[in-house]
């Protein structure tokens, strides 16, 4: 699985400092330290991992994760290269069991905000919180990677509002 991700996703998406495991040659000097709030100070967890990949523990930068998001936003294409089949992206971004959970695709889930639909995924482990969402209607996305344990969801919606306001003001006719 690790080889498949490196060969078929990370390499074509130019995610050259991305991996599931520290032992994949990742430079810990380029990886944010996860922290916990003890009530009076922040305490580092240290770099750790779990054997639950690909459910968690992906280490990457916001810039490299943006390549991944752009690939989805462009129907599986990144910089003119077809990385994923557009039918695969469509399937991932479609409700899989609509009678039970109409907002759940494959890994990605959808929601409504400011009158439009967004798709994305969030995550969190000890000392980390992450969100990655995009809105097909506005062709707009955002990513937040945090090395703390505070809820980053509200910040995501603030960024979404700012981005869509900017698009409506500056980009749309």
Secondary structure per residue as TSV (DSSP state, phi and psi in degrees):
chain	resnum	aa	ss	phi	psi
A	1	X	-	360.0	-44.1
A	2	X	H	-59.4	-43.3
A	3	X	H	-63.6	-42.5
A	4	X	H	-60.7	-42.8
A	5	X	H	-63.2	-46.7
A	6	X	I	-62.0	-47.7
A	7	X	I	-71.5	-43.1
A	8	X	I	-101.5	-15.3
A	9	X	I	-120.3	-63.1
A	10	X	I	-64.1	-43.3
A	11	X	T	-64.1	-52.9
A	12	X	T	-66.8	-22.8
A	13	X	T	-90.9	7.5
A	14	X	T	54.8	41.9
A	15	X	-	-101.3	67.8
A	16	X	T	-80.1	-5.2
A	17	X	T	-123.8	48.7
A	18	X	-	-128.9	137.0
A	19	X	B	-170.7	166.3
A	20	X	S	-86.5	-32.5
A	21	X	S	-123.5	142.7
A	22	X	G	-58.8	-34.2
A	23	X	G	-71.0	-2.1
A	24	X	G	-77.8	8.1
A	25	X	T	94.5	16.5
A	26	X	-	-72.2	139.7
A	27	X	-	-86.6	111.5
A	28	X	G	-64.3	-16.2
A	29	X	G	-70.4	-17.5
A	30	X	G	-104.5	10.3
A	31	X	S	-115.7	127.4
A	32	X	-	-63.7	140.0
A	33	X	-	-76.4	128.5
A	34	X	-	-76.5	138.2
A	35	X	E	-125.7	154.6
A	36	X	E	-121.7	147.0
A	37	X	E	-88.9	123.1
A	38	X	-	-93.9	-0.3
A	39	X	S	107.9	-22.6
A	40	X	S	-137.6	-15.9
A	41	X	S	-157.1	167.7
A	42	X	E	-94.5	135.2
A	43	X	E	-120.9	128.6
A	44	X	E	-72.3	139.8
A	45	X	-	-78.9	-25.5
A	46	X	-	87.1	164.5
A	47	X	S	-78.4	127.8
A	48	X	-	-140.2	172.6
A	49	X	-	-153.7	165.8
A	50	X	-	-130.6	159.2
A	51	X	S	-91.8	33.5
A	52	X	-	-100.5	10.6
A	53	X	T	-61.3	144.1
A	54	X	T	-91.4	17.7
A	55	X	S	-73.4	-19.1
A	56	X	S	-170.0	-179.4
A	57	X	-	79.3	11.6
A	58	X	-	-68.4	131.0
A	59	X	B	-112.2	125.7
A	60	X	-	-160.3	176.4
A	61	X	-	-103.4	163.9
A	62	X	H	-63.3	-36.3
A	63	X	H	-63.2	-44.7
A	64	X	H	-72.4	-35.8
A	65	X	H	-66.2	-29.2
A	66	X	H	-62.3	-33.4
A	67	X	H	-61.2	-43.5
A	68	X	H	-61.3	-47.1
A	69	X	H	-63.8	-43.2
A	70	X	H	-60.8	-36.4
A	71	X	H	-59.2	-46.4
A	72	X	H	-65.0	-42.9
A	73	X	H	-64.2	-24.8
A	74	X	T	-103.9	27.0
A	75	X	T	66.7	27.4
A	76	X	T	100.7	1.3
A	77	X	E	-105.8	137.7
A	78	X	E	-133.3	121.9
A	79	X	T	48.2	46.2
A	80	X	T	80.5	-2.3
A	81	X	E	-105.9	129.4
A	82	X	E	-77.8	107.1
A	83	X	-	-92.9	-41.9
A	84	X	S	-123.7	146.2
A	85	X	-	-66.0	140.6
A	86	X	H	-60.5	-31.5
A	87	X	H	-65.9	-32.6
A	88	X	H	-67.1	-45.7
A	89	X	H	-60.9	-44.1
A	90	X	H	-59.3	-41.5
A	91	X	H	-66.5	-42.2
A	92	X	H	-63.0	-35.3
A	93	X	T	-98.2	29.2
A	94	X	S	-125.8	141.8
A	95	X	-	-57.1	131.2
A	96	X	S	-91.3	-33.8
A	97	X	B	-134.4	71.7
A	98	X	T	-59.0	-28.0
A	99	X	T	-72.4	-23.2
A	100	X	T	-100.1	-49.2
A	101	X	B	-144.0	93.9
A	102	X	T	-69.9	-7.3
A	103	X	T	-100.5	-0.5
A	104	X	B	-105.5	114.0
A	105	X	-	-88.9	-149.9
A	106	X	S	-92.9	107.1
A	107	X	S	73.1	-45.8
A	108	X	-	-83.0	149.9
A	109	X	E	-131.2	161.5
A	110	X	E	-117.6	165.8
A	111	X	E	-160.7	177.0
A	112	X	E	-116.9	137.2
A	113	X	E	-153.8	136.8
A	114	X	T	49.2	40.7
A	115	X	T	74.7	13.9
A	116	X	E	-137.5	163.3
A	117	X	E	-95.2	137.3
A	118	X	E	-121.4	158.9
A	119	X	E	-128.1	146.9
A	120	X	E	177.5	-165.0
A	121	X	E	-154.1	146.5
A	122	X	E	-127.7	173.2
A	123	X	E	-165.4	171.4
A	124	X	E	-176.6	142.7
A	125	X	E	-139.8	-175.8
A	126	X	T	-56.9	114.5
A	127	X	T	84.6	10.3
A	128	X	E	-142.4	147.1
A	129	X	E	-143.2	137.1
A	130	X	E	-141.5	150.1
A	131	X	E	-144.5	148.6
A	132	X	E	-147.8	115.1
A	133	X	E	-136.0	155.0
A	134	X	E	-146.1	157.5
A	135	X	E	-117.3	108.8
A	136	X	T	-57.7	-37.2
A	137	X	T	-58.7	-39.5
A	138	X	T	-102.6	-3.6
A	139	X	T	53.1	48.7
A	140	X	E	-132.5	136.9
A	141	X	E	-139.3	165.3
A	142	X	E	-149.2	152.6
A	143	X	E	-134.7	134.7
A	144	X	E	-129.9	124.3
A	145	X	E	-117.5	123.7
A	146	X	E	-123.9	139.5
A	147	X	S	-101.8	40.5
A	148	X	S	-140.2	-175.5
A	149	X	-	-113.0	9.7
A	150	X	S	-73.7	150.8
A	151	X	-	-67.4	120.8
A	152	X	-	-95.8	-2.7
A	153	X	H	-56.0	-49.5
A	154	X	H	-59.0	-37.8
A	155	X	H	-63.0	-37.3
A	156	X	H	-60.1	-41.9
A	157	X	H	-71.4	-31.8
A	158	X	H	-63.3	-45.3
A	159	X	H	-63.2	-40.7
A	160	X	H	-60.9	-47.6
A	161	X	H	-59.7	-44.0
A	162	X	H	-62.0	-46.4
A	163	X	H	-64.7	-45.1
A	164	X	H	-70.5	-34.6
A	165	X	H	-62.1	-41.2
A	166	X	H	-65.7	-41.3
A	167	X	H	-63.5	-47.8
A	168	X	H	-62.7	-36.9
A	169	X	H	-78.7	-41.1
A	170	X	H	-108.0	-21.5
A	171	X	T	-114.5	-38.0
A	172	X	-	-82.4	146.9
A	173	X	-	-65.9	360.0
